[in-house]
Amino acid sequence: MEAFHWQCHPAAHAFKDVVSKHDKVLQTHAIMTSPVCSIPASDIRWQFDLAGGALMDVTYVLSSTRFALDAGAPLCVKSAHTRPSPWDERVDEAMDTTLVYREGSAEGAEGEYNVEATVYADMRRANVAGFVPRVWELPTIEVETERALVTLYNFTMPHRVLYHYIATKDKATGETRYGTRSTTLKYSGKTGGVHGSAGASLRTVTNQSSIDQMKSINMVY
């Protein structure tokens, strides 16, 4: 559940509800970075034999993309650019990739249309001017639809003590509206769970979803 727990938070479902109200999705972009020196060289995230690497550890960028598009595995990978770790060139410290997903293709469904998705994962992101961490690159997904630009900021940690927001920018007027706590309130108590758990839930993590997540990672590598 590590890479998927955030999908059980009301904010995630409020975000997806906002996206669905603004017509066809045109493209998506997801990003998550960690400041340079924040992950010690001895950390298992850098060990090839223990599945180290940016896309392996920061797989949230892929799961958030699939969540927003209700998609299975990607149709193809258009490009993938990596920056290798200084300790082991087999391990990516950063990955910048563009994929094509089929909207609505989760759980083997045919889906409706193709969407280009870019993701960026970085475990040694340089600070601005050498000392300012890029806090604006906390886990974020941006979805561009025909009518709006919808952003969920800090989606992996949308808890009461950690700042997060849902922003909707109207493409016609340029006006940006921000979601409040009341935006997510109606989903409270209705989210969470894995496949087979008791009770009503707006989100379950199925076996097929886990397989499609692994396929997404494998296709990029």
Residue pairs with C-beta under 8 A, 6 or more apart in sequence:
1 194
1 205
3 59
3 60
3 63
3 213
4 63
4 205
4 209
6 12
6 60
6 64
6 139
6 155
6 156
6 157
6 158
7 63
7 67
7 191
7 203
7 205
8 191
8 192
8 193
8 201
8 203
9 158
9 159
9 184
9 191
10 184
10 185
10 186
10 187
10 188
10 190
10 191
11 152
11 155
11 158
11 164
11 166
11 179
11 183
11 184
12 67
12 152
12 155
12 158
12 191
12 203
13 184
13 187
13 191
13 202
13 203
14 166
14 179
14 183
14 184
14 186
14 187
15 68
15 141
15 150
15 152
15 155
15 166
15 179
16 67
16 68
18 150
18 166
18 168
18 179
19 25
19 68
19 143
19 145
19 150
22 145
22 146
22 147
22 148
22 150
22 168
23 145
23 146
23 147
24 113
24 145
24 146
25 68
25 69
25 103
25 115
25 143
25 144
25 145
26 115
26 144
26 145
26 146
27 115
27 116
27 117
27 118
27 144
28 65
28 68
28 69
28 115
28 116
28 117
28 118
28 141
28 142
28 143
28 144
29 117
29 118
29 119
29 120
29 141
29 142
30 60
30 61
30 62
30 64
30 65
30 117
30 118
30 119
30 120
30 139
30 140
30 141
30 142
31 61
31 119
31 120
31 121
31 137
31 139
31 140
31 141
32 58
32 60
32 61
32 120
32 121
32 122
32 137
32 138
32 139
32 140
32 156
33 58
33 120
33 121
33 122
33 123
33 125
33 134
33 137
34 58
34 122
34 123
34 124
34 125
35 125
35 127
35 133
35 134
36 124
36 125
36 126
36 127
37 124
39 45
39 46
39 123
39 124
41 87
44 50
44 52
45 52
45 53
45 57
45 123
46 52
46 85
46 87
46 88
46 91
46 93
47 88
47 91
48 88
48 90
48 91
52 85
52 88
52 91
53 85
53 91
53 92
53 93
53 95
54 82
54 92
54 93
54 94
54 95
54 121
54 122
54 123
55 61
55 62
55 92
55 95
55 97
55 121
55 217
55 220
55 221
56 217
57 121
57 123
58 121
58 122
58 123
59 121
59 213
59 217
60 139
60 155
60 156
61 119
61 120
61 121
61 139
61 141
62 119
62 213
62 216
62 217
63 213
64 139
64 141
64 152
64 155
65 71
65 99
65 101
65 117
65 119
65 141
66 72
66 101
66 106
66 209
66 212
66 213
66 216
68 141
68 143
69 101
69 102
69 103
69 104
69 115
69 117
70 103
70 104
70 105
70 106
71 101
71 102
71 103
71 104
71 105
71 106
71 111
71 115
71 212
72 101
72 102
72 105
72 106
72 107
72 108
72 109
72 111
72 208
72 209
72 212
73 211
73 212
73 215
73 216
73 219
74 99
74 100
74 101
74 117
74 215
74 216
74 219
75 99
75 100
75 101
75 102
75 114
76 99
76 100
76 219
77 97
77 98
77 99
77 100
77 219
77 220
78 98
78 99
78 100
78 116
79 97
79 98
80 95
80 96
80 97
80 98
80 220
80 221
81 95
81 96
81 97
82 92
82 94
82 95
82 96
83 92
83 93
83 94
83 95
83 122
84 90
84 91
84 92
84 93
85 91
85 92
85 93
85 124
86 93
93 122
93 123
93 124
94 120
94 121
94 122
94 123
94 124
94 125
95 119
95 120
95 121
95 122
95 220
96 118
96 119
96 120
97 118
97 119
97 120
97 220
98 116
98 117
98 118
99 116
99 117
99 118
99 119
99 216
99 219
99 220
100 114
100 115
100 116
100 117
101 114
101 115
101 117
102 110
102 111
102 112
102 113
102 114
102 115
103 111
103 112
103 113
103 114
103 115
104 110
104 111
104 112
105 111
106 208
106 209
106 212
107 206
107 208
107 209
108 208
122 137
125 134
125 137
127 133
127 134
128 134
138 153
138 154
138 157
139 154
139 155
139 156
139 157
140 151
140 152
140 153
140 154
140 155
141 151
141 152
141 155
142 149
142 150
142 151
143 149
143 150
143 151
144 150
146 171
147 170
147 171
147 172
148 168
148 169
148 170
148 171
149 167
149 168
149 169
149 171
150 166
150 167
150 168
150 169
151 165
151 166
151 167
151 168
151 169
152 164
152 165
152 166
153 163
153 164
153 165
153 166
153 167
154 162
154 163
154 164
154 165
155 164
157 164
158 164
165 178
165 179
166 178
166 179
166 183
167 176
167 177
167 178
167 179
168 176
168 177
168 178
168 179
169 175
169 176
170 176
170 177
187 202
190 200
190 201
190 202
191 201
191 202
191 203
192 201
192 203
193 199
193 201
193 203
193 204
193 205
194 204
194 205
195 204
195 205
195 206
195 207
196 204
197 204
